[in-house]
Amino acid sequence: MEIIETPIKDLVIIKPRVFADARGFFFESYNEAAYKAANINIHFCQDNQSKSSYGVIRGLHYQLLPQSQTKLVSVVQGAVWDVAVDLRKDSPTFGQWYGVELTEENHLQFIIPQGFAHGFSVLSETAVFTYKCDDFYSPQLERGIMYNDPALAIDWKIPADKAIISDKDTKHPLLKDAELNF
Ligand SMILES: Cc1cn([C@H]2C[C@H](O)[C@@H](COP(=O)(O)OP(=O)(O)O[C@H]3O[C@H](C)C(=O)[C@H](O)[C@H]3O)O2)c(=O)[nH]c1=O
């Protein structure tokens, strides 16, 4: 696997080694030993999966310490624009976001570290999104910030009038008003 750095420290893209043949393809979607060899020491404890239609934006979500989550996210069907926002108050990139297109064709994976908000928009007719978390879901510690916060100015790669947002995701605070403890 290849680790691709981003302009935001600790936020990295994983390009797995894909074995393609006449039948299709095979790749290891996670290997703890390979991660340890790359000095990526994460122990995952929960896998999630969601399916969404074109135009859906899920996010921007995070969990507060002590149950903030590192996530390894990828797409098994379709294509999404995946976005992480740095919420670490002492980070030189606090409030900055980075996006990457994850698709069933490019097999790219994205490691979203603790201290980041995460969200994605669906670029294909449907997308099946799968991710591993290194801590369990905690409704009590789950928080969100607005996907369309003007201070973030995130380009979701879909027309704003096509965005499909859950009611919950229309009621998050702006980043300036968010509860953070990273
Ligand atoms: C996240 C989660 C949710 N749920 C339940 C709670 C709700 O009744 C239902 C749907 O949850 P929600 O609308 O928060 O799902 P998403 O909008 O896809 O949220 C996720 O999307 C963004 C992109 C993320 O990065 C987070 O992992 C996660 O917040 O599943 C669970 O039972 N376990 C869980 O781990």
Ligand as a Chemical Component Dictionary entry (heavy atoms), coordinates in Angstrom:
data_LIG
# 
_chem_comp.id                   LIG 
_chem_comp.type                 NON-POLYMER 
_chem_comp.pdbx_formal_charge   0 
_chem_comp.three_letter_code    LIG 
# 
loop_
_chem_comp_atom.comp_id 
_chem_comp_atom.atom_id 
_chem_comp_atom.alt_atom_id 
_chem_comp_atom.type_symbol 
_chem_comp_atom.charge 
_chem_comp_atom.model_Cartn_x 
_chem_comp_atom.model_Cartn_y 
_chem_comp_atom.model_Cartn_z 
_chem_comp_atom.pdbx_ordinal 
LIG C1  C1  C 0 -22.818 6.785  13.240 1  
LIG C2  C2  C 0 -23.770 5.779  13.830 2  
LIG C3  C3  C 0 -25.142 5.936  13.743 3  
LIG N1  N1  N 0 -25.960 5.010  14.288 4  
LIG C4  C4  C 0 -27.399 5.188  14.161 5  
LIG C5  C5  C 0 -27.924 6.524  14.663 6  
LIG C6  C6  C 0 -29.061 6.851  13.736 7  
LIG O1  O1  O 0 -30.269 6.315  14.259 8  
LIG C7  C7  C 0 -28.716 6.124  12.439 9  
LIG C8  C8  C 0 -28.222 7.055  11.355 10 
LIG O2  O2  O 0 -27.201 7.828  11.929 11 
LIG P1  P1  P 0 -26.699 9.149  11.197 12 
LIG O3  O3  O 0 -27.862 9.860  10.569 13 
LIG O4  O4  O 0 -25.854 9.906  12.186 14 
LIG O5  O5  O 0 -25.781 8.543  10.047 15 
LIG P2  P2  P 0 -24.772 9.393  9.162  16 
LIG O6  O6  O 0 -25.331 10.723 8.824  17 
LIG O7  O7  O 0 -24.329 8.491  8.067  18 
LIG O8  O8  O 0 -23.553 9.645  10.143 19 
LIG C9  C9  C 0 -22.231 9.216  9.831  20 
LIG O9  O9  O 0 -21.804 10.005 8.775  21 
LIG C10 C10 C 0 -20.607 10.734 8.905  22 
LIG C11 C11 C 0 -20.070 10.970 7.521  23 
LIG C12 C12 C 0 -19.583 10.122 9.777  24 
LIG O10 O10 O 0 -18.374 10.220 9.577  25 
LIG C13 C13 C 0 -20.038 9.468  11.002 26 
LIG O11 O11 O 0 -19.360 8.235  11.150 27 
LIG C14 C14 C 0 -21.472 9.250  11.133 28 
LIG O12 O12 O 0 -21.914 10.325 11.922 29 
LIG O13 O13 O 0 -27.682 5.183  12.767 30 
LIG C15 C15 C 0 -25.493 3.890  14.955 31 
LIG O14 O14 O 0 -26.269 3.067  15.457 32 
LIG N2  N2  N 0 -24.140 3.720  15.063 33 
LIG C16 C16 C 0 -23.256 4.619  14.523 34 
LIG O15 O15 O 0 -22.027 4.406  14.632 35 
# 
loop_
_chem_comp_bond.comp_id 
_chem_comp_bond.atom_id_1 
_chem_comp_bond.atom_id_2 
_chem_comp_bond.value_order 
_chem_comp_bond.pdbx_ordinal 
LIG C1  C2  SING 1  
LIG C2  C3  DOUB 2  
LIG C2  C16 SING 3  
LIG C3  N1  SING 4  
LIG N1  C4  SING 5  
LIG N1  C15 SING 6  
LIG C4  C5  SING 7  
LIG C4  O13 SING 8  
LIG C5  C6  SING 9  
LIG C6  O1  SING 10 
LIG C6  C7  SING 11 
LIG C7  C8  SING 12 
LIG C7  O13 SING 13 
LIG C8  O2  SING 14 
LIG O2  P1  SING 15 
LIG P1  O3  DOUB 16 
LIG P1  O4  SING 17 
LIG P1  O5  SING 18 
LIG O5  P2  SING 19 
LIG P2  O6  DOUB 20 
LIG P2  O7  SING 21 
LIG P2  O8  SING 22 
LIG O8  C9  SING 23 
LIG C9  O9  SING 24 
LIG C9  C14 SING 25 
LIG O9  C10 SING 26 
LIG C10 C11 SING 27 
LIG C10 C12 SING 28 
LIG C12 O10 DOUB 29 
LIG C12 C13 SING 30 
LIG C13 O11 SING 31 
LIG C13 C14 SING 32 
LIG C14 O12 SING 33 
LIG C15 O14 DOUB 34 
LIG C15 N2  SING 35 
LIG N2  C16 SING 36 
LIG C16 O15 DOUB 37 
# 
